[in-house]
């Protein structure tokens, strides 16, 4: 049937298609025609052209088509043969359901992913230490974050720490200069000197937390903080107990008379100091802190921080420090009404209230912050608690020594007693 169709004379050309293609007429059951001449071929082509022209004129008339009036240099907008525009770098193609493949939506790459060429099918995820830029077409290195001395927050905290340490040194010089006056002698000069020296170290130890963390600083900074503060609070506890024991020893037949002497406060301070040292040594031996590059807590940043490694050890250190502060507060509160003009238990009571308030508010703030703000919170707690001890305990005495020297006398002490 197909062969018969190919050998049948076409209505337009007047010749069979097979004859026009191969120049001969295949043998079929249909009667054969004679070969055509070149003149006949030209006539066939002319006839075909006329047929096509008539078909075009009929179609143009039906569609009311007009010849375009174009000029040389005129801009011509040619319609595109696609459904959607190409997706630029930073986007990926998302096919439209139920539509041809050329129909798609351009979806921006998510944060941390990029596409670098046009019509990307998928976005490529950046490496762990890189992040996508705003255009999502390039991976840039993440910003390294830590509390630096160069930024205003770090510089401000460091300046406050140095200023308070110098102020503490000035108070120590005043006490040394007036060491033979009654107000200095009445409250155990040696403990006052040790307390002021430890307060100076408390202020300065906050500087270890500022700057680029190093392996050695991560190992030692919490240890220094815990040991120095335990020594400081141990001195306050010893001062409070000595005041209580001194008044108990004045009673007839008191057993506390044998407790008075230079060894008693020294033993108290050493016990507090050594217990905290043991806690820190166990911490270093079992789960020492280490330097960590935290890439998960903040988008587009690498937080360079010290990982405590053991929350149990960290809170054990803070817990022992809190225990000493609570003991000092309770003993000072019980002895606040003892009759002595130079009795400093009232000052110690108020200073321990400030100390405990600062460190109680520190724990929720510590748990809810990350990065350099976490370090700033701890530094602020160190500075605030140390300043509370300095101002509450020593500034009233400095006021008497410098501004009201007439009150710094044995006569006034006996009169008030």
Buried (B, 14 or more C-beta within 10 A) or exposed (E): EEEEEBBEEBEEBEBBBBBBEEEEBEEBEBEEEEEBEEEEBEBBEEBBEEEEEEEEEEEEEEEEEEEEEEEEEEEEEEEEEEEBEEBBBBBBBEBEEEEEEEEBEBEBBEEBBBBEEEBBEEBEBBEEEBBBBEEBBBBEEBEEBBBBEEEEBBEEBBEBBBEBBEBBBEBBEBBEEBEEBBBBBBBBBEBBBBBBBBBBBBBBBBBBBBBEBBEEBBBBBBBBBBBBBBBBBBBBBBBBBBBBBBBBBEEEEEEBBEBBEEEBBBEBBEEBBEBBBEBBEEBBEEBBBEBBEBBEEBEBBBBBBBEBBBEEBBEBBBEBBBBBBBBBBEBBBEBBEBEBBBBBBBBBBBBBBBBBEBBEEBEEBBEEBBBBEBBBBBBBBBBBBBBBBBBBBBEBBBEBBEEEEEBBEEEBBEEEE
